[in-house]
Amino acid sequence: MKKLKHILPGLCLMLALNANSQILDFYGSMNYGISVPMGETADYIKNTSFRGFSFEFGRFMTDDISIGFLFAWNVFYEEFPHDTYEFENLRITGKKYHYINAFPLMATGRYYFMRGAIFRPYAGAGTGAYIINKATDMGLYRNQNKNWHFGIYPEAGFIVEMGREAFLNVGARYNHAFKSGGDSHSWLSIQTGVTFIY
């Protein structure tokens, strides 16, 4: 009962703020992304990835500030020529394939410039977890390493109003997943998509 006495007033206050505010609009974004590997990620896979997407949901706390949650999926891939490669104590001859599947799960925040304009640049950042599955395939042999990483990203971009509630979204994000399981990962993502504010 003591906990309930503190929880109920808090819920009532939140509901009152939501009911009286004209600013707290929700938003949702769907984006396609191209990613360029950097650092230790580029040491493992050099190819640019054209397989990426992200979803973001959140709300505007003021006309200029939003907070939200982002989920993304980036796939990196590289094929190596027929040769003899060493894996731990094994020597295997054939083609080799490297894969990285990266899943950022991030809390996000943004500041939007040029209030009221059709074109609005923004700057933001995110922090949270990166689930990264790194694998090497060669014939029937697979070496796989899956780890959770703490990570951050800064970002910059802009939205352009296309209709009353629809906006074109273009941005760039530098993802950095700190070292876990022996390696760290980083890549630059350039994304474009649609944002709906309702």
NORNORWO-V469937 format. One record per pair of residues at least 4 apart in sequence whose C-alpha atoms are under 7 Angstrom apart, sorted by sequence separation. I is the first residue (numbers start at 0). J is the second residue. D is the distance in Angstrom with one decimal. If there is no record, write none. Layout:
i/j/d
I/J/D
I/J/D
This chain:
i/j/d
0/4/6.4
1/5/7.0
2/6/6.2
3/7/5.9
5/9/6.6
6/10/6.3
7/11/6.2
8/12/6.1
9/13/6.3
10/14/6.2
11/15/6.1
12/16/6.2
13/17/6.2
14/18/6.1
15/19/6.2
16/20/6.0
36/40/5.5
37/41/4.7
38/42/6.5
39/43/6.5
40/44/6.0
41/45/4.7
60/64/5.7
85/89/5.6
86/90/6.3
136/140/5.9
137/141/6.4
161/165/5.5
162/166/6.9
178/182/4.9
179/183/6.4
36/41/4.8
59/64/5.8
60/65/5.5
85/90/4.5
136/141/4.6
160/165/6.3
161/166/5.1
178/183/4.0
59/65/4.1
84/90/5.6
85/91/6.4
113/119/5.6
135/141/5.6
136/142/6.7
160/166/4.4
161/167/6.6
177/183/5.0
58/65/5.6
59/66/6.5
83/90/6.5
84/91/5.4
112/119/5.7
134/141/6.9
135/142/5.2
159/166/5.2
160/167/6.5
176/183/5.7
177/184/6.8
58/66/5.8
83/91/5.4
84/92/6.2
111/119/6.3
112/120/5.5
134/142/5.6
135/143/6.4
158/166/5.9
159/167/5.1
176/184/5.1
36/45/6.4
57/66/5.6
58/67/6.3
83/92/4.0
111/120/5.9
112/121/5.9
134/143/4.2
158/167/5.4
159/168/6.7
175/184/5.9
176/185/6.1
57/67/3.7
82/92/5.4
83/93/6.4
111/121/4.3
133/143/5.8
134/144/6.3
158/168/4.5
175/185/4.4
36/47/6.5
56/67/5.4
57/68/6.2
81/92/7.0
82/93/5.4
110/121/5.5
111/122/6.8
133/144/5.2
157/168/6.0
158/169/6.5
174/185/5.3
175/186/6.9
35/47/4.7
55/67/6.9
56/68/5.5
81/93/4.6
82/94/6.5
109/121/6.5
110/122/5.5
132/144/5.9
133/145/6.2
157/169/5.6
174/186/5.4
34/47/5.8
35/48/6.4
55/68/5.6
56/69/6.6
81/94/4.3
109/122/5.7
110/123/6.1
132/145/4.3
156/169/5.5
157/170/6.3
173/186/6.0
174/187/6.2
34/48/5.0
55/69/4.3
80/94/5.3
109/123/4.0
131/145/5.7
132/146/6.6
156/170/3.8
173/187/4.5
33/48/5.7
34/49/6.7
54/69/5.8
55/70/6.4
79/94/5.9
80/95/6.8
108/123/5.5
109/124/6.6
131/146/5.6
155/170/5.6
156/171/6.2
172/187/5.8
173/188/6.3
33/49/4.8
53/69/7.0
54/70/5.4
79/95/5.0
108/124/5.6
130/146/6.0
131/147/6.4
155/171/5.7
172/188/5.1
32/49/6.9
33/50/6.7
53/70/5.6
54/71/6.3
78/95/6.0
79/96/6.1
107/124/5.9
108/125/6.4
130/147/4.7
154/171/5.6
155/172/6.8
171/188/5.6
172/189/6.5
33/51/6.2
53/71/4.0
78/96/4.6
107/125/4.2
129/147/5.7
130/148/6.4
154/172/4.3
171/189/4.4
32/51/4.7
52/71/5.7
53/72/6.4
77/96/5.8
78/97/6.5
106/125/5.4
107/126/6.7
128/147/6.6
129/148/5.0
153/172/5.9
154/173/6.5
170/189/5.9
171/190/6.2
31/51/5.9
32/52/5.3
52/72/5.6
77/97/5.2
105/125/5.8
106/126/5.5
128/148/5.6
129/149/6.2
152/172/6.4
153/173/5.8
170/190/5.5
31/52/4.5
51/72/5.5
52/73/6.8
76/97/5.7
77/98/6.8
105/126/5.2
106/127/6.1
128/149/4.8
129/150/6.4
152/173/5.3
169/190/5.8
170/191/6.5
30/52/5.5
31/53/6.6
51/73/4.4
76/98/4.7
105/127/4.4
127/149/5.9
128/150/5.8
152/174/4.7
169/191/4.4
30/53/5.2
50/73/6.1
51/74/6.3
75/98/5.6
76/99/6.6
104/127/5.9
105/128/6.3
127/150/5.7
151/174/6.3
152/175/6.1
168/191/5.5
169/192/6.7
29/53/6.0
30/54/6.5
50/74/5.5
75/99/5.0
104/128/5.3
126/150/5.8
127/151/6.6
151/175/5.6
168/192/5.2
29/54/4.8
74/99/5.8
75/100/6.5
103/128/6.0
104/129/6.1
126/151/4.3
150/175/5.5
151/176/6.7
167/192/6.1
168/193/5.5
28/54/5.6
29/55/6.7
48/74/6.4
74/100/4.7
103/129/4.3
125/151/5.5
126/152/6.6
150/176/4.1
167/193/4.9
168/194/6.2
28/55/5.0
48/75/5.3
73/100/5.9
74/101/6.5
102/129/5.5
103/130/6.4
125/152/5.2
149/176/5.8
150/177/5.6
166/193/5.7
167/194/6.3
27/55/5.6
28/56/6.5
73/101/5.2
101/129/6.7
102/130/5.0
124/152/5.5
125/153/6.6
148/176/5.6
149/177/5.8
165/193/6.9
166/194/5.0
27/56/4.5
72/101/5.7
73/102/6.6
101/130/5.8
102/131/6.3
124/153/4.3
148/177/5.9
165/194/5.9
166/195/6.3
26/56/5.8
27/57/6.6
46/76/6.8
72/102/4.8
101/131/4.5
123/153/5.9
124/154/5.7
148/178/6.8
165/195/4.7
26/57/5.4
44/75/6.9
46/77/6.2
71/102/5.5
72/103/6.9
100/131/5.8
101/132/6.4
123/154/5.2
148/179/5.7
164/195/5.5
165/196/6.6
25/57/5.7
26/58/5.6
44/76/6.5
71/103/5.3
99/131/6.9
100/132/5.1
122/154/5.8
123/155/6.3
147/179/7.0
164/196/5.1
25/58/4.0
44/77/5.8
70/103/5.7
71/104/7.0
99/132/5.6
100/133/6.6
122/155/4.4
146/179/6.6
164/197/6.3
24/58/5.4
25/59/6.3
70/104/4.9
99/133/4.5
121/155/5.7
122/156/6.6
146/180/6.3
23/58/6.2
24/59/5.3
69/104/5.8
70/105/6.6
98/133/5.8
99/134/6.4
121/156/5.4
23/59/5.1
69/105/5.1
98/134/5.2
120/156/5.7
121/157/5.5
22/59/6.7
23/60/5.3
68/105/5.7
69/106/6.4
97/134/5.9
98/135/6.4
120/157/3.9
22/60/6.6
23/61/6.7
68/106/4.6
69/107/6.8
97/135/4.7
119/157/5.4
120/158/6.4
22/61/5.7
67/106/5.9
68/107/5.6
96/135/5.7
97/136/6.5
118/157/7.0
119/158/5.4
22/62/6.3
67/107/5.0
96/136/5.1
118/158/6.0
119/159/6.5
66/107/5.5
67/108/6.4
95/136/5.9
96/137/6.5
118/159/4.6
66/108/4.4
95/137/4.9
117/159/5.6
118/160/6.7
65/108/5.7
66/109/6.6
94/137/6.1
117/160/5.2
65/109/5.3
93/137/6.8
64/109/5.7
65/110/6.7
64/110/4.8
63/110/5.5
64/111/6.3
129/176/6.3
63/111/4.8
63/112/6.8
63/114/6.9
44/97/6.7
39/183/6.4
40/184/5.1
39/184/5.8
40/185/6.1
38/184/6.8
38/185/6.1
37/185/5.4
36/185/6.4
37/186/4.9
36/186/4.3
35/186/5.5
36/187/6.6
34/186/6.3
35/187/5.2
34/187/5.4
35/188/6.4
34/188/4.2
33/188/5.6
34/189/6.3
32/188/6.1
33/189/5.3
32/189/5.5
33/190/6.4
32/190/4.1
31/190/5.4
32/191/6.6
30/190/5.9
31/191/5.6
30/191/5.2
31/192/6.0
30/192/4.0
29/192/5.5
30/193/6.6
29/193/5.6
28/193/5.7
29/194/6.6
28/194/4.2
27/194/5.6
28/195/6.3
26/194/6.8
27/195/5.3
26/195/5.5
27/196/6.7
26/196/4.3
25/196/5.8
26/197/6.2
24/196/6.6
25/197/5.5
24/197/5.8
